[in-house]
């Protein structure tokens, strides 16, 4: 018989998987061929040692359940938390930056103050100074205007910068007036 | 008096609990995780106790559930795999002579390919027969025998190297 066959039979015998007849035949064969006995004994010994090692490890585990903390470490933990936080920060920053940028675009910046030489106001005296004498006083302008129905003029979209966002805001404003 | 399924399961679990736990320990090398896995396995087995169709042995059925429990556990822990340095769960003081041999064999078995390692764990930790292992894994008995032999040959080689001092 080949070495592999002897070893397999020895393994089966050690593990109790060989029937009595085959065991007797194997023993007889090994008695006739003592040079093959070390192969069988080697495999039997390996089976026993493996069984013992596994038994001792699993039994030990039940009596000593606390690992050495310093020797347990994380092998690979994908740190999704940090990149996600950074991505959120970057997105929020970009959003704020875009919003601020739209408010202060160079084309629509706030008008600069211009100094204009004012016309001298003609000196008036008494009642004329309070009510106005030329027909543009309180009763002629404000009160009459208050009695008129209000007409709201819708702001017109700026054609030069009418992007998607401007059109969306415009449509929201129009809906709010309706 | 006829037993209910719960009593039947309790009696069966009492006989197999230690082996299931040992099998789980072989997979995770961590005592508390092995306890958790064994408990999870017992719950699954109890839940499916009445679904056992009687084909094959109850033990093979139970260890198939144990194996699925392991697979799910590893899948869940895939992102957060912990490496326990070999020997981390060993007793702090070396209690017996020959403990290094145990470690060496344990490490060698752990370093085998999964198909060889699994058969060795099922045979030596779960104490299943060739027939039960074949039934559980869905492979012929000859394959079980062959895998076991190859795995043990590697272990024997390591033992011989150690004994010869190479």
Interface residues (C-beta under 8 A of the other chain):
Chain A: X4 X7 X8 X11 X12 X15 X17 X42 X43 X45 X46 X47 X49 X50 X51 X52 X53 X54 X55 X56 X57 X58 X60 X61 X62 X63 X64 X65 X67 X68 X71 X72 X73 X74 X75 X76 X77 X78
Chain B: X21 X22 X25 X26 X30 X31 X32 X34 X35 X79 X80 X81 X82 X83 X84 X85 X88 X89 X90 X91 X92 X99 X101 X102 X103 X105 X106 X109 X120 X121 X123 X124 X125 X129 X130 X145 X148 X149 X152 X153 X155 X156 X159 X160
